[in-house]
Amino acid sequence: MVEPWRTGITTYDETNIWIRGYEVGSLMQRASFAETIFLLHAGRMPGREEGKLLDAILISSADHGPGSPSAATARLACSGNRGSVSSAIAAGVLAIGDQHGGAGMAC
């Protein structure tokens, strides 16, 4: 028998995992990814307007097109490093600055 463990966020036993008191299977069926991230950080499910705002933030950051500095850097790093996806992602993240992604810092 596996000994159950618990953190301030998660509880686990042999058959279930709970995040802040919500069973993971139930979250998978009823909650969005943004709502679950909010639950992890805030300790509660978001209200309707909070959920809409989180979804809007995620949608707006989903893609900035192939010409953005981070995308161009990631493509260049991948082409010069034998297709290493992990190094391309790292290079793209490191390319985020004031002209790309800086708006998030201001928020």
MOCOR-V643294 format. One record per run of one state. SS is the DSSP state (H for helix, E for strand, C for the rest). FROM is the first residue (numbers start at 1). TO is the last residue. If there is no record, write none. Layout:
ss=SS from=FROM to=TO
ss=SS from=FROM to=TO
//
This chain:
ss=C from=1 to=4
ss=E from=5 to=6
ss=C from=7 to=9
ss=E from=10 to=12
ss=C from=13 to=16
ss=E from=17 to=19
ss=C from=20 to=21
ss=E from=22 to=23
ss=H from=24 to=30
ss=C from=31 to=32
ss=H from=33 to=42
ss=C from=43 to=47
ss=H from=48 to=60
ss=C from=61 to=68
ss=H from=69 to=80
ss=C from=81 to=84
ss=H from=85 to=94
ss=C from=95 to=96
ss=E from=97 to=97
ss=C from=98 to=99
ss=E from=100 to=101
ss=H from=102 to=106
ss=C from=107 to=107
//
